[in-house]
Amino acid sequence: MERVAVVIVNRNAGALLAEALEHLARQTLAPARTIVVDNASTDGSVDNVDGGVEVLRLESNEGFAKANNVAARLADDCDWLALLNPDAFPEPTWLEELVQAARRQPEYAFFGSRLVDHATPTLLDGTGDQYHVSGWAWQRDHGRPRAEVDETTAQEIFGPSAAAALYRRDAFLEVGGFDERYFCYFEDVDLAFRLRLAGHRCLYVPSSAVRHVGAAIAGRESDFAVYHAHRNLVWTYVKNMPGPMVWLYLPHHIAVNVLTVVWFSLRGHPGAIARAKIDAVRSLPEYVRERRAVQRVRRRSPRELRNAMARGLSGYLSAFRLARQA
């Protein structure tokens, strides 16, 4: 029987954490371990967590990426890692549906859940992460009415949103887990890319559902979010894109970066977006060196990876539509 560790990274989530744990306690398949990693919260949100939940208190805010890695190493008696945000409230069969999908289709190593908008349950928050050849990424089906989307058919996706996802622990550790330099934002896209480079595949499981508040802690378009997301976007492209595709799509990548600088400057974040791109460029030598190690373990051809990505104008239009909703 597979053992699953559910990992929740908390940072001043307040009552959201308690609600997430209440929903987790109602699961039809109980996890072997539930680990809450607290990033030096100051709101007392972990003070009254039930004794059946393991709480690991970090001395400082280490970020989403490192906190999950700490839990992954700690859960050495488990086969699977189920990540859950404190503002994601799983339906009772959430974990069971993910584990059953993993049993039925062992050719997949990581799995994504159906995220439903908590405030407006008739809308979707996302059905997995989509990655464009330009380096842009977005949540598939974000903001779409559920009535317009197939909610019954499992399908392959580029990667899951780490707000609610299942990873085979050995595959997660094999590629090094999350890149801790990212701190937060885009870290799940980067991880999905590296897992795909290593030959692993991701399945979207629509029957595994959570209601997601979304951006409840940092804000959907705060300076903090803009800075980390758009610095990490560059790092992900430089580190992971296979050689032939780097040069083929470099003009697209440059165009995306120019457009986002203009867009977020007009939306009141000129300092954050400028710092994001400046810091990304300053770090390029480090990431160029690292890409050699990342590409050495590549098990998929550039053609296979390209087929898993969005291409063409539709990707830019999707990105623009989502940006307008932010």
C-alpha positions as CSV (number, residue, x, y, z in Angstrom):
1,M,0.0,0.0,0.0
2,E,1.4,3.4,-1.0
3,R,2.1,5.8,1.8
4,V,1.3,9.4,1.1
5,A,2.6,12.5,3.0
6,V,0.5,15.6,2.7
7,V,2.6,18.7,2.9
8,I,1.2,22.2,3.7
9,V,3.5,25.2,3.8
10,N,2.1,27.9,6.0
11,R,3.0,31.6,6.4
12,N,0.5,33.6,8.4
13,A,-2.5,31.8,6.8
14,G,-4.7,32.4,9.8
15,A,-8.1,30.7,9.7
16,L,-7.4,29.4,6.2
17,L,-5.0,26.8,7.6
18,A,-7.5,25.5,10.1
19,E,-10.1,25.1,7.4
20,A,-7.7,23.3,5.1
21,L,-6.8,20.9,7.9
22,E,-10.5,20.3,8.6
23,H,-11.1,19.3,5.0
24,L,-8.1,17.1,5.0
25,A,-9.4,15.3,8.1
26,R,-12.5,14.3,6.1
27,Q,-10.6,12.5,3.4
28,T,-11.9,9.1,2.3
29,L,-8.2,8.1,2.1
30,A,-6.3,9.2,5.1
31,P,-2.6,10.3,4.5
32,A,0.1,8.3,6.3
33,R,1.5,11.7,7.5
34,T,0.4,15.3,7.4
35,I,3.2,17.7,7.7
36,V,2.7,21.5,8.2
37,V,5.9,23.4,7.6
38,D,5.6,26.9,9.1
39,N,7.6,29.7,7.6
40,A,8.1,31.7,10.8
41,S,4.5,32.8,11.1
42,T,3.6,35.6,13.5
43,D,-0.2,35.1,13.6
44,G,-0.3,32.0,15.8
45,S,-1.9,30.0,13.0
46,V,-0.1,26.8,13.9
47,D,-0.4,27.2,17.7
48,N,-3.6,25.1,17.9
49,V,-3.0,22.5,15.2
50,D,-4.3,19.1,16.1
51,G,-1.8,16.6,17.6
52,G,-2.1,14.2,14.7
53,V,-0.5,16.8,12.4
54,E,3.3,17.2,12.4
55,V,4.3,20.8,12.7
56,L,7.8,21.8,11.7
57,R,8.6,25.4,12.7
58,L,11.3,27.1,10.7
59,E,13.2,30.0,12.3
60,S,12.8,32.3,9.4
61,N,10.7,32.6,6.3
62,E,12.5,30.3,3.9
63,G,10.0,30.5,1.1
64,F,7.6,27.9,-0.4
65,A,10.2,26.1,-2.4
66,K,12.6,25.3,0.5
67,A,9.9,24.5,3.0
68,N,8.5,21.8,0.7
69,N,11.9,20.4,0.1
70,V,12.5,20.2,3.9
71,A,9.2,18.2,4.2
72,A,10.1,15.9,1.2
73,R,13.3,14.9,2.9
74,L,11.6,14.4,6.2
75,A,8.9,12.1,4.7
76,D,11.5,9.3,4.0
77,D,8.9,6.6,4.9
78,C,6.5,7.7,2.2
79,D,6.2,6.9,-1.5
80,W,4.2,10.0,-2.5
81,L,4.1,13.7,-1.7
82,A,0.8,15.5,-1.9
83,L,1.2,19.2,-1.8
84,L,-1.7,21.4,-0.6
85,N,-1.8,25.1,-0.1
86,P,-3.4,26.4,3.2
87,D,-6.0,28.3,1.1
88,A,-6.9,25.1,-0.9
89,F,-9.8,23.1,0.6
90,P,-10.0,19.6,-0.8
91,E,-13.1,17.7,-1.5
92,P,-13.4,14.4,0.6
93,T,-12.2,12.2,-2.3
94,W,-9.3,14.5,-3.3
95,L,-6.5,12.3,-2.2
96,E,-8.1,9.0,-3.0
97,E,-8.7,10.1,-6.6
98,L,-5.1,11.1,-7.0
99,V,-3.8,7.9,-5.6
100,Q,-6.2,5.8,-7.6
101,A,-5.0,7.6,-10.8
102,A,-1.4,6.9,-9.8
103,R,-2.2,3.2,-9.4
104,R,-4.1,2.9,-12.7
105,Q,-1.5,4.8,-14.7
106,P,2.0,4.1,-13.3
107,E,3.6,5.7,-16.4
108,Y,2.9,9.1,-14.8
109,A,5.0,10.4,-12.0
110,F,3.1,13.5,-11.0
111,F,-0.6,14.6,-11.0
112,G,-2.6,17.7,-11.0
113,S,-6.0,18.5,-9.4
114,R,-9.0,20.5,-10.6
115,L,-9.0,23.8,-8.8
116,V,-12.4,25.5,-8.4
117,D,-12.7,29.2,-7.6
118,H,-13.6,29.4,-3.9
119,A,-15.5,32.7,-4.2
120,T,-17.4,31.7,-7.3
121,P,-17.7,27.8,-7.4
122,T,-19.2,27.9,-10.9
123,L,-15.8,29.0,-12.2
124,L,-12.5,27.2,-12.5
125,D,-9.3,28.5,-10.9
126,G,-7.2,26.1,-13.0
127,T,-6.7,22.7,-14.5
128,G,-2.9,22.5,-14.6
129,D,-0.1,24.7,-15.7
130,Q,0.5,25.4,-19.4
131,Y,4.0,26.4,-20.6
132,H,4.5,28.4,-23.8
133,V,7.6,28.1,-26.0
134,S,8.3,31.8,-25.2
135,G,8.8,31.0,-21.5
136,W,5.4,32.3,-20.4
137,A,3.2,30.1,-18.3
138,W,-0.4,30.3,-17.0
139,Q,-3.1,28.2,-15.3
140,R,-5.1,26.4,-17.9
141,D,-8.8,27.3,-17.9
142,H,-8.4,30.0,-15.2
143,G,-11.7,31.9,-14.8
144,R,-13.6,29.7,-17.3
145,P,-17.1,28.6,-16.4
146,R,-17.1,24.9,-15.3
147,A,-20.0,24.2,-17.6
148,E,-17.7,24.9,-20.6
149,V,-14.9,22.5,-19.6
150,D,-14.8,18.7,-19.5
151,E,-14.6,17.7,-15.9
152,T,-14.6,13.9,-16.4
153,T,-11.6,13.1,-18.7
154,A,-8.1,12.7,-17.4
155,Q,-5.5,14.1,-19.7
156,E,-1.8,14.8,-19.9
157,I,-0.7,18.3,-19.0
158,F,2.7,20.1,-18.8
159,G,2.6,20.3,-15.0
160,P,0.3,20.7,-12.0
161,S,-0.3,23.8,-9.9
162,A,1.5,23.0,-6.6
163,A,-1.5,24.4,-4.8
164,A,-2.8,20.8,-5.0
165,A,-0.7,18.2,-6.6
166,L,0.8,14.7,-6.1
167,Y,4.4,13.8,-6.9
168,R,6.2,10.5,-6.7
169,R,8.7,11.2,-4.0
170,D,11.7,9.5,-5.7
171,A,11.1,11.4,-8.9
172,F,10.8,14.7,-6.9
173,L,14.1,14.1,-5.2
174,E,15.8,12.7,-8.3
175,V,15.6,16.1,-10.0
176,G,16.4,18.0,-6.8
177,G,12.9,19.1,-5.7
178,F,12.0,22.7,-6.0
179,D,14.7,25.3,-6.8
180,E,15.1,27.0,-3.5
181,R,16.5,30.2,-5.1
182,Y,13.1,30.8,-6.5
183,F,11.6,31.3,-3.0
184,C,8.1,31.2,-4.5
185,Y,6.2,31.6,-7.8
186,F,7.0,29.7,-10.9
187,E,8.7,27.0,-8.8
188,D,6.1,24.4,-9.8
189,V,6.6,25.2,-13.5
190,D,10.3,24.9,-13.2
191,L,10.0,21.5,-11.3
192,A,7.5,20.2,-14.0
193,F,10.0,21.2,-16.7
194,R,12.9,19.4,-15.0
195,L,10.7,16.3,-14.3
196,R,9.7,16.3,-18.0
197,L,13.4,16.6,-19.1
198,A,14.1,13.5,-16.9
199,G,11.5,11.6,-18.8
200,H,8.5,11.8,-16.4
201,R,4.9,12.7,-17.4
202,C,2.1,14.6,-15.7
203,L,-1.6,13.7,-15.6
204,Y,-4.5,16.0,-14.8
205,V,-7.1,14.2,-12.7
206,P,-10.4,16.2,-12.8
207,S,-12.1,14.0,-10.2
208,S,-9.6,15.2,-7.7
209,A,-11.0,18.6,-6.8
210,V,-10.2,21.4,-4.4
211,R,-11.7,24.8,-3.8
212,H,-9.0,27.4,-4.0
213,V,-9.0,30.9,-2.6
214,G,-5.9,31.8,-4.6
215,A,-3.3,34.4,-3.8
216,A,-4.7,34.7,-0.3
217,I,-1.3,35.3,1.3
218,A,0.9,37.3,-1.1
219,G,-1.8,38.9,-3.3
220,R,-2.4,38.0,-7.0
221,E,-0.6,41.1,-8.3
222,S,1.5,42.6,-5.5
223,D,5.0,43.9,-6.0
224,F,6.2,40.7,-4.2
225,A,4.4,38.4,-6.7
226,V,5.4,40.4,-9.8
227,Y,9.1,40.4,-8.8
228,H,9.4,36.7,-8.0
229,A,7.2,35.4,-10.8
230,H,9.0,37.5,-13.5
231,R,12.5,36.9,-12.3
232,N,11.9,33.2,-12.1
233,L,10.3,33.1,-15.5
234,V,13.7,34.0,-17.0
235,W,15.6,31.5,-14.9
236,T,13.2,28.7,-15.9
237,Y,13.7,29.4,-19.6
238,V,17.5,29.7,-19.4
239,K,18.0,26.6,-17.3
240,N,15.6,24.2,-18.8
241,M,14.9,24.9,-22.5
242,P,16.8,22.4,-24.7
243,G,19.6,23.9,-26.8
244,P,17.9,24.0,-30.3
245,M,14.7,25.5,-28.8
246,V,16.6,28.2,-26.8
247,W,17.8,29.8,-30.0
248,L,14.6,29.1,-32.0
249,Y,12.3,30.8,-29.5
250,L,14.7,33.3,-28.0
251,P,13.0,36.2,-30.0
252,H,9.7,35.1,-28.4
253,H,11.3,35.0,-25.0
254,I,12.7,38.5,-25.4
255,A,9.4,39.8,-26.7
256,V,7.5,38.4,-23.6
257,N,10.0,40.0,-21.3
258,V,9.7,43.4,-23.0
259,L,5.9,43.2,-23.1
260,T,5.6,42.3,-19.4
261,V,7.9,45.2,-18.4
262,V,5.6,47.6,-20.2
263,W,2.4,45.9,-18.9
264,F,3.3,45.8,-15.3
265,S,4.9,49.3,-15.4
266,L,1.5,50.6,-16.6
267,R,-0.3,48.7,-13.9
268,G,1.7,50.4,-11.1
269,H,4.6,48.0,-10.6
270,P,7.5,49.6,-12.5
271,G,10.0,49.1,-9.7
272,A,9.1,45.4,-9.1
273,I,9.2,44.4,-12.7
274,A,12.5,46.3,-13.4
275,R,14.2,44.7,-10.4
276,A,12.9,41.3,-11.5
277,K,14.5,41.6,-14.9
278,I,17.7,43.2,-13.7
279,D,18.2,40.5,-11.1
280,A,17.4,37.8,-13.6
281,V,20.0,39.1,-16.0
282,R,22.6,39.4,-13.2
283,S,22.1,35.8,-12.4
284,L,22.4,34.5,-16.0
285,P,26.0,33.2,-15.8
286,E,25.0,31.0,-12.8
287,Y,22.0,29.6,-14.6
288,V,23.9,29.1,-17.9
289,R,26.4,27.0,-16.0
290,E,23.6,25.1,-14.3
291,R,21.8,24.3,-17.5
292,R,24.7,22.1,-18.6
293,A,23.9,19.8,-15.6
294,V,20.2,20.0,-16.2
295,Q,20.5,19.1,-19.9
296,R,22.9,16.2,-19.3
297,V,20.1,14.2,-17.7
298,R,17.5,15.0,-20.4
299,R,15.6,11.9,-21.5
300,R,13.1,13.5,-23.9
301,S,13.9,14.9,-27.3
302,P,13.3,18.6,-28.1
303,R,10.5,17.6,-30.3
304,E,8.7,15.7,-27.5
305,L,9.1,18.6,-25.1
306,R,7.9,21.1,-27.8
307,N,4.8,19.0,-28.3
308,A,4.0,19.4,-24.6
309,M,4.1,23.2,-24.8
310,A,1.8,25.8,-26.1
311,R,2.8,27.5,-29.3
312,G,1.7,30.3,-31.6
313,L,-0.5,33.4,-31.0
314,S,-3.1,31.5,-28.9
315,G,-0.6,31.3,-26.0
316,Y,0.0,35.1,-26.0
317,L,-3.8,35.7,-26.1
318,S,-4.3,33.4,-23.2
319,A,-1.6,35.2,-21.2
320,F,-3.0,38.6,-22.0
321,R,-6.5,37.5,-21.0
322,L,-5.3,36.2,-17.7
323,A,-3.2,39.3,-17.0
324,R,-6.3,41.4,-17.5
325,Q,-8.0,39.4,-14.8
326,A,-5.3,39.9,-12.2
